[in-house]
């Protein structure tokens, strides 16, 4: 069999269009324009590229973008002082601090300094706790995107045997909580798990987020399973060029899975689209308005 390719670019474009329509409705009916502040510390090339993509998407959705580019030698105190100013700015509904941060800045302290109501990354301990308790709140964008992608294949995730490969605070743990909320039966596997191939072969829905290029082989996958590949690994290519590959060996998996996300063009575009969703939701919540249907 040849798997259905889950086109994240197309699905993200649809979601971004829906967010833009909601943003226009807010502007016309409430005079409210959602605003996102993105803070970049240092001059990491990959981070610059990510920030540019996010800022462009924000503007295209009809939202306000507040970009703050700080020098690599910015102190933790100076960074937190900026975040506190953004917390107090009514025009800013969402705050995103681009990771990684240069040493010696403590990322945990920086994340904790963001107002949880403006934490569009969903990383604040309060939002993580609300997610774990099944309470409403802002959830991390990549796990949200994974759920949306899986739902384009399965009308309901209830009862599916789901495996999350990876236990990071950014993807693995929140994705586990979101799948539980969808009534899936969820296993979390990691570097200390025994017999990873056997665990993978049980999964109707396999979500790989481990950061190891092509670790998941085709014979690890249950025939007909849905595979969501979160990995983004840059490896050497031909003619001194590099290329992006996932945590799943796509060439092998595509002949076994029922549906699979490609890398690039799968989870990545949905992550940015879900950032717009969170910014919109944060703006509505801060204004005391009903949550948008996106």
Order of alpha helices (4+ residues) and beta strands (2+ residues): beta-alpha-beta-alpha-beta-alpha-beta-alpha-alpha-alpha-beta-alpha-beta-alpha-beta-beta-beta-beta-alpha-beta-alpha
